[in-house]
């Protein structure tokens, strides 16, 4: 499951799980929600943040961020 697929699998609502997902990842990675949205859109985070996201979500990095 890619990062985008993980995001798309979450339901949409006001203060939705998707918005919470973005905020949680931004906080965990010490970056802005805008940056996380760029990652969800396909931009690759740096290696350290890919590792942090992979560990946090429990999904292998290679699956979240395919080449």
C-alpha distance (Angstrom), angle and dihedral (degrees) to the residues before:
residue distance angle dihedral
X1 . . .
X2 3.81 . .
X3 3.79 122.3 .
X4 3.80 89.0 -105.7
X5 3.82 91.6 50.5
X6 3.82 90.1 49.6
X7 3.83 89.7 51.5
X8 3.81 92.9 45.8
X9 3.80 91.2 50.7
X10 3.82 91.1 64.6
X11 3.83 119.0 91.7
X12 3.81 120.7 -110.3
X13 3.86 121.7 -124.4
X14 3.80 140.3 129.6
X15 3.82 103.6 -60.4
X16 3.72 82.1 4.1
X17 3.76 128.8 -170.0
X18 3.82 85.6 -104.4
X19 3.81 91.9 57.5
X20 3.79 89.7 45.4
X21 3.82 90.4 49.3
X22 3.82 90.3 54.4
X23 3.81 92.3 46.9
X24 3.82 93.0 46.7
X25 3.80 92.9 50.5
X26 3.80 91.6 46.0
X27 3.80 90.5 52.5
X28 3.80 93.4 44.5
X29 3.82 91.8 49.4
X30 3.81 94.5 39.5
X31 3.79 93.1 -123.8
X32 3.79 138.7 108.6
X33 3.80 126.2 -78.3
X34 3.82 87.0 -120.5
X35 3.80 89.8 60.7
X36 3.80 91.3 49.5
X37 3.82 89.6 51.0
X38 3.82 88.2 54.3
X39 3.80 89.1 53.4
X40 3.79 91.4 49.5
X41 3.80 87.3 50.5
X42 3.79 91.3 56.7
X43 3.79 108.6 -84.5
X44 3.81 111.5 129.5
X45 3.80 119.2 -124.7
X46 3.79 118.9 -138.3
X47 3.80 118.8 -81.4
X48 3.82 95.5 -98.0
X49 3.79 93.2 52.0
X50 3.81 91.9 45.2
X51 3.79 87.2 55.5
X52 3.83 92.6 47.7
X53 3.82 91.9 48.9
X54 3.80 92.1 47.1
X55 3.79 92.6 51.0
X56 3.83 92.8 44.1
X57 3.83 93.7 50.6
X58 3.80 96.2 36.5
X59 3.81 91.2 -129.0
X60 3.83 121.7 123.5
X61 3.80 113.6 -100.8
X62 3.81 91.7 -128.0
X63 3.80 89.2 58.1
X64 3.81 95.6 45.8
X65 3.79 94.4 46.5
X66 3.81 110.3 28.7
X67 3.79 115.6 -176.2
